Amino acid sequence: MDYFSTRGATERVSSAEAILKGLASDGGLFVPASFPQMTLPEIEALRDLSYEERAVHILRLYLTDYTEEELKGCVSRAYGHTFDDVRRAPVRAVGDLEVLELWHGPTSAFKDMALQLLPQLMSTARAKTGEQDTILILVATSGDTGKAALDGFADAEGIRIMVFYPDGGVSPVQRLQMVTQEGANVSVVAVRGNFDDAQRGVKEIFGDTAMAKELAALHTKLSSANSICCLLADGKIEAGDPVNFTVPTGNFGNILAGYYAKRMGLPVGKLVCASNANNVLTDFLQTGIYDRQRDFYQTMSPSMDILVSSNLERLLYHLAEDTRQVAAWMQELTTVGKYNASSLLPALRENFWAAFADDRATEEEIRAVYERTEYTLDTHTAVAYRAAEDYRRETGDARPMVVLSTASPYKFGASVLHALGEDTAQMDEFAQMECLHARSKMEIPVRLAALRTAVVLHEGVCEKDGMHAAVLSFAEA
């Protein structure tokens, strides 16, 4: 399996090379040359496998230059001892919908599903390719990616990681998780701006040839960290029955994985894209026009506070199959702030449906679901749950619906408690955890509780135009 750029670079690389590079040389994103196909018997065979066994089965279809033993080792190290549920991603019935809990990893967020594995794949790739230079991973985070990447890469040999997050744009718990991260190879810096400012800064650094030469002199190369069976086993569907999925969406990576699964032949029905008040994706999926020129809102679901969804570029390529057109759209987004891809509307509508919920609707959903089911949604999952209900009501589609739950409610305690009618004015983050525990009866994740006594190790702050200097300073250290 070869990988190439969404923007048309002629280079074709192996999966190990793509993992090490992160971004293509022309600024595009790597995509697979084809989608491996899975038959119905193969899908049925996954039913009785563990999460790790399923992961190896899927990964070997894409990472063809890794041996079976290498993949098994990577997967075992990623998931074997760091998750608090043996199922890794359990599915729970909540009301009329199914909720897929993706937050049982070490940082209590869905990003652990990918970012516990990526360091293992990258370390193996360094050995396979004979890479001698230090790999410096740059991450812009809206809250969850940063901590998950820091946790996964901490003290990894030959790899350093630097995370930029929007100052004041993440929850208090998300911030504490990042600034208390231990590890001799990690750095965390707050950027005075929003997530899009941080993400744009990281992309500019990747495209800076002069900086690449400076880093090369330091023997350093840049890279990046981008990230059905249970229903079958429970007898809720028959093999081959299509299932709809609703995903709380910011950077479009999680829902893109659902699209990949569908292209592989898995019985994925409609993919519902759920946004918060920053509803640029809702407008795009309904009109085909992507326009980032709009007000930016800081919401109670901060990991979705994004106006430039970078992984959408991969979907554009797969639908248009025209790298020149994708490159032109990305150039328009950079220079004009918008692009018109309405020619893709038939394909978009065939695969996706979109809705959004502002903070008021999100609070209402947390409260309503709790009152009906005694299940506590976090602020991002609540957006998705509301969108899933909207989809069913407006379309009449009664197929099984899985709502992806992307974070533990304990990461956003103040917002969740406010939705449940609690006054948190006199509570710090840890009093909020105790109060939420009393209301939800859900166990407080051990590593979140441990933040109470964790030492703040990273206090760096920079302006938007100071990110280059921060990276060079870290690389030289």
N, C-alpha and C positions, 0 to 999 in steps of 0.2 A: 504494500500500500504506500503510494507516494502522496506527498502533500505539496500544495502550491498556493500562491497568494490570490486573494480575492480581487486584487487590482492588476493582475496580469503579468507579474514578473515571470520570466522564463524558467527560473530555478525550480527544480523539483527536489525535495528533500525527503529523507526517511522520517519516521515518527520520532526517533531519538533526536535527530537534528532539529526537527520542528519544536520539540519540547525544550531543547536548550536555547534556541534562538528566541522563542516567544512570539516575536513579530517578524514578518517577512521584511526583506531589505527595502521594498518599495513602500513600506508603511502599512501594507495590508495585513489581513489575518490569514493564517493557514487554514485550508479546508482539505478534506480528503478527496482523492481523485475519483472515488466512487463510494456508493453506499453498499456495504455487504448486505445480502438478503438472508432473512431467517424464515424458515418454513414453519407451518403450524406444528408438526411433530417436534421441531426444535424448541418452539416456544413452550409447548406442553412439558417438555423435558426439564425446563427451568423450574417448574413448580416445586419440586421436592428438593431443590438445592439450597444451600445456605447463601447468604448475601455474598460472601467471599467467593463461592464457587460460581455464582452468576456473574460476578464482576470479571473473573478470569475469562469466562466464556465469551463475554462481550468484548473485553479488551483485546483478546488475541485476534479478533477480526480486524481491528484497526492498527494495532501495534505489532505489525507482522515481523519487524526486525528484532523484537524481544523474544527470548525463548520462553517456553511454557514454565520452566523453573524460575526464570527471572520474574515473570508476571505473578506467579504464585507467591514468591518471596515478597514482592512489592505490596501485594494486596494483604498478605498476612500481617506485615509490619504496620500497614496503614490502619487496618480495622480490628486486628485481633485483640488489642488490650486497651483501646482508648475510648470505646463507646460504652454507654451505661445500659444498653439494651442488646441482648443477644441477637435480636432481629435487625439491628442497626437502624432500620427505618421502618418502624411498625406502622400499620394501618389501623385506624380506629373509626368505628361508626360513630358519627356525631350528627344526631338528627337524621335527616334524609340523605346526608352526604357522607362520603368517606374522607377522612383526614389522614394524609400521609405525613407523619412526623419525621422531619429531616434534621432534627436538632438534638440528637442524642450523643453527638460527638463531644470532644473536649472543650469546645468554645460555645456550645449550645446554639449553634446556627447551622443552616444548611450548607454553608461553604465548607464545613468539615468533610462532607462527602467527597469533594474533589481535592481539597487542600491537605488532607492527611495522605492522600495517594500521590499527588504531584511531586513532593520532595523525594519520595522513593523512586519514582520514575526518572526524575532528573538526576539523582545521584547515580542510578544505574546507567543512564545515558552518558554521563561524564566518563564512566569507565569504558563503556562500549566504544565511544568515539575517540578516546585517548585525549580528551580535553585537559590541558594543563593550567590554563588561565582560571582565575577566580571568576565565578559567575555572580554578578550583582543583580539581584532581582528588585525591580522597582514596582511598587504597588500604589495605586490610588484607590482609596476605599471610602465607601459611604457608610461604613460601620462594621459589617460582618466579615468581608473579605480580609481586611487588615489583620485582625486577631487570628483568624483561621490560618492565614499564610505565615504569620509570625510563629504561631505554635508549631506548625508543620516543619518550618525550616530552621527553627532555633538550633544552633550549634551543629548544623549540617556541614560536613567537611567539604571545603572547596566552594562553598556557597555563602554569600552574604545577602541580607534582605533589608530594604529600606521602605518604610510605609509612610505615605502622606495621607492625612485625613483632614476634612474641613473643620477648622477651629469653631467650636460651638455647633457643629452640624451633625453630631452623633449623640446617642443617649449617654447619660453619666456612666452607666455600667459598661457600655461599649468602649468609652474612653479609658476607664480604669483598666479594662482588659488589655488594652494596647500599651498604655504608658507604664504598666508594671511588668511588662514582658521581660523575662530573663534571657540571657544568651549573649555570648561575646560577639556574635556576628549580626546583631540586629540594631536597627535605628528606627525611631518613630518621630515624625515631625508634623506638627499642626500647621496647616496652611490658612492664612487669613483670606478666606474665600469660600465658595461652595464646592461640592464634589466635582462639578464640571470643570471648575478652575484647576483643581488638583489633577484630574484626568488629562486635561489639555496640556498641563505642564509636563506630565510624564511622557505623553506622546511627542511633545516637542523635543524632549531630551533624547528620545530614541532616534529622532530624525536629525540630530545635531552632529554632523560629520566631524567638526572640530573637536567636540567633546569626546567623540568616539576615539579619536587619536590620543587625546590626553589620557583616557582610561586605558587604551592599549599600552601606553608607556608604563602604566601601573599594573600591567598583566591582568587586566580586568575586562570582562565583556558583560554587556547588559542582557537581561532577559526579563520576562514578565510572568505574572500569575493571573491568567484570565479564568471559570469553572461551570407493574400489572399482575406480577406473579402472585401476590398475596391474596387478591380477590379470587383468583382461580383456585388457590389452595383452600380457601374458606368456603368454596362452593357458591359464591355470590354471582359468578359469571361462568359461562361455558367457554371452552377453548375457542378462540376466534371471535368472541363477542367484542365489539368495539367499546372502548371506555373513553369518556371525556375527561379532560384534566383542566383545572383552573390554577393558574400560577400567579402569585403576587410578583410583579415584574418591574425591575429598574433598569438593569443593564442588558437584559434580554438573553442572558446565558442559560438560565434554568429552563425557560420555555423553549429555547432553541434545542435543548437536549430532547424534549418531547417531539419536536419536529424531526430530528434525526431518527428517533425510534420509529416514527411513522414511516419515514422513507426506507427504513430497513425491513418493513413488512409487519411490524408489530401492530396489533389491533387498536390503534389510537384513533379516536373519533375527532371531536372538535377540541382545539386548544384555546382556552379562554384566557386572554391576557388581562390581568387586573392591575390597574394603576391607581395611585392616590391623586391628589389635586394636581400634581405635575403630570398631566395626562397626555403628554406628547405622543405616546404610543397608541393610546385610544384613538386619537385623531388620525394618526397615520394608517392604522388598520382599517379605519372606516372610510378614508378618503384617498389614500395613496400618497398624500402630501406630508412630508416630514418638515416641521417648522419649529426650530428651537428658539425662535425669537418670541418669547413670551415671558410672563412673570415667573420667577422661581419661588417656590413656597417651601419653607421649612415646616414639616408636618410631624405628626406623632408616629409616622412610619418612616423614619429617616433613611433606612437602607434603600428606599425607593425614590428618594429626592434627587432625581436625575433628569436632565433634559437632553443629554446626548448618550443614547444607548448604543455602546460600541459594538456589541455582538450582533446587532441587527444587520450589520454589513455582511455577515455570513449568510443570513437568510436572503438578502438581496441577490447575492451571487447565485445561490441555489435555485432561485426562482427565475432570474433573468438569464443565467448561464452566459453572461457577457461581462468579462472583466473590465473592458474599456468603459462600459456604461457604469459599472460600479465605481470605478475610479473617478469618473466624471461626477457622479452623485456625491461622492465623498468630498471632492474638491468644492462643489457648490455649497455643501454644508459648512465647510470651513470658511469660504470667502463671502457667501451670501447669507448663510444661516438657514437655508432650506433647500429642498429638492423635491421634484415632482416625479414619483414613481407610480403614477396612477395606472400605467400599462400593466402593472402587476396585480391590480385589484381583483380580477377573477380568481387568481391563485391564492391571494391573501384571504379572500372570503371563503374559499373552499376549505382552508385549513384552520383559520383563526376567527375568533369573535372577541370583542373587546368591550370593557366597561371600566368605570372608575368610581371611587368613593372618596369624598373629602373627609376631613377629621370628624365632622359631626356624624356622618353616616357610619364611619368606622367605630366610633364610640357606641352608637346605637346597636351595631352588629355584635360587638363584644358583650354588651348587656343582654341583648335578646337571646343570643345563643347560650349564655350562662344561665339565664332564667329558664330556658326550655330544657337544657340538657345537663347543666352543672359542669360543662366543659369550658375551660378558660382559653380563649384565643389570644395570641399576641396581636399587636397592632398591624402587622403585615398580613398575617393569616386572616384576620377579620376583613381586610379589603378583598381578599380572594373569596372568602365565604360569601360576602355580599354579592360579588360579581357572579359567582356560580348560581346563586338564587335568582339573580336578574336574568341570567341566560336561560334557565329553565322556564321561568315565567314568560319571557318574551318569545321564546322559540317553541315551547311545548316539547322539547327534546327530553325524554325521560330516561335516556340511557344512564348507566351508572356514572357517577361523577366523583372524581377524586380531587380534593382540594389539597394543594401542597402547603404544608405548614413549615415555614422557613426559620422560625426562631422560637426559643422558649419565652413565655410571657415574662419571666423573671428579668429579661434583659431590658424590658420597657415597663418596669413596675409602676412608676408614677402614672403613666398614661392608662394602663390597664385598670389600676385601682380607681382612678378618676372616673373611668367609664362605668365601674361597678358602684359608684356613689360614695367612695371613701374620700375623706379629707386627708391629703398627704402633706399639707403645708409644714407640719412639724416633724416630718419623717425624713431621715436620710435614706440612701439607697438600700441599706441593710434592714432598716426598720420596715421599709416597703416590702422587702422580700418576706419578712416574717408575717406581715399583714396579708400579703398575697397567699402565702402558704395556708394561713388560717381560712381564707375564703375558698381557695381552689382545691386544697388537699393534695396538690401536686408536690412532689419532693423538690426541694431547692437543689439545683445542680451543685455538686460539691465544690467545683472550681469557681463558681460564682460566689458562693458563700466565703471562700477563702480570700477573696479580694479585700475583705474587711481589714486584714492584717498585711496585705501585700505592700511592698515599698515602691513608690513611684521612681522609676529609673530614667524616664525619657520626658524632658520638659522643653524640647526644642520647638520653636515656632518660627515660621518664615513667611515673607510676603509671597504673593503669586509669582513674582519675577525673581524670587530668590531660590527657587528649587534647584536650578543648575548648580549654584554654588554649594548648596547643602549636599548634593550628591557627590560632588568632587571632594568636599571636605571629608565625607564618610569614606570614600574610596581611598583617600590618602592616609586615613587613620590606621 
